[in-house]
Every structure is written in structure tokens, then in C-alpha cells.
Amino acid sequence: MNERLKNKHALLTGAAGGIGLAVAEAYLAQGARCTVADIGAQPTPELAALMQRYPGILQYLRADVTQLAQIDALIERAHARFGVITTLFNNAAIFDMAPLLDSHEAMYDRIFAVNVKGAFFVMQKVLAHMVAQGVQGGAVINMASQAGRRGEALVSHYCASKAAVISYTQSAALAMAPHRIRVNGISPGVIATPMWQHVDALFARYENLAPGEKKKQVGAAVPLGHMGEPSDLCGAAVFLASDEASYITAQTLNVDGGNVMS
């Protein structure tokens, strides 16, 4: 099925690499115009290559989602280039971990600033834009995590931040239902993105493991037997953005190889 997202303008945050970049490519292949935002001053080489493949329908804008003025500017510039935003893939996030008794305020503030404050205000401001522009059938997809479904001893702040994303998804979906705008989430399991090098190194430090061992362990523990790839999220992301999902809202879909049953 082609052009499932024809005539849609998708804004994707945290999309210069990993899952966000894979979803941007999938959206473009389905006919969407895409504004990709991330923290870097310039697009990554992988994103730059994608921009060459899709000239005229893909742009990169730098934005720090913890700064509300930058979110406003991002939406204004996206609208000016590609028209009304109809789809949000709300993906910008960071990861850190420490034993509960060693966790400090700076780690808490940094994780919640990006994963909760940033995610909420990007969603809120894009939804306000959609309402003001009279968008019918708009779609927001918030990126949660299997970590938001349960606690983990070493990952308390990250788990709590992703649980907040799931809760905000439900609340926003109810608020936006009268406007015919859908808000859903995706909860990935363990996905082999570049960030996993950082995650693996942290687990190696706190669990006294050899580098790469945690990644092997978590992949083997998945019921389907392996870690996912960023491309494994694309089907769900395209579906929830498309009109095929027009009667689905307030849901967070697990895409995790069977790790979480809900």
C-alpha cells in the first residue's frame, strides 16, 4: 500500500537518527511531507542522505524541546515551509540510569526536562496549532517505552518519565476527541539503536558486566528471541498516523517482541 500519508505534513522530533529517522523515511515513502527536528546544529550524515533522496518534501530544523520558545519557532517554521502540521511523531528523549540511592537531582531534572516537559509541550503546542488550523483527522504519536509499563531498580527516572508519557497520551486523547484529533502512543521494547551503546555501557558499569553482554542478555530474553530494529517501529507509526486508524485513540501500542502483555 502506497501513499497512505499523502497530503499529510508530519513533524518528527528526535529524528536525526535511530527510530525517528527510520519513521521519517517510512512517512516519506508513504507520501508525507516531513519536518525533522533534533538538537544538533546540522543534520546527521544519515539524515542528510535522506534529504538528498527526498528533495523538496523533507527539511531539518534544530530545536531544543526543553525550551518552549524554540518549540513555538519550530512549529512556525514547519508551517511556513510545508503547511499545516497534521501529524506529530513525538520522539525526542534521553536515557540515564543509576542505583536508586545514588540517583541525584541533576539526573532527575535532565530526564524529566526532555522526556516529560519537552514531550508534553511539543504535544500541547502542536495540538493547539491543529485546533487553530481546523485540522480534522490529525494524529499524534507519542513515543513511550516498555520501561513505562513497569519499574526497574536502576532506571527509576526513565521508567517514571515514560509512564508519564503514557498517561499524558490518554489525557490528551480525551481532550482532543471533540476536535477529531487522535492521540496514541507506541511503547517499544529493546531496540538496537545507536543509543544502546550508551545504555549497554551503563549496565556494564552497574551490573559488573563485560561490554556488550547486557545487549546480548536483553535480546535473548525477548520472546521473539532478538532485539528489534528501528524499522520494526515503522509499521505501527505509519498505521497510527494514517486514516486506517481513524477509530483508534488513547492507546499505547506495545511493539516489543512480546516483552509486555497488556
Order of alpha helices (4+ residues) and beta strands (2+ residues): beta-alpha-beta-alpha-beta-alpha-beta-alpha-alpha-beta-alpha-beta-alpha-alpha-alpha-beta
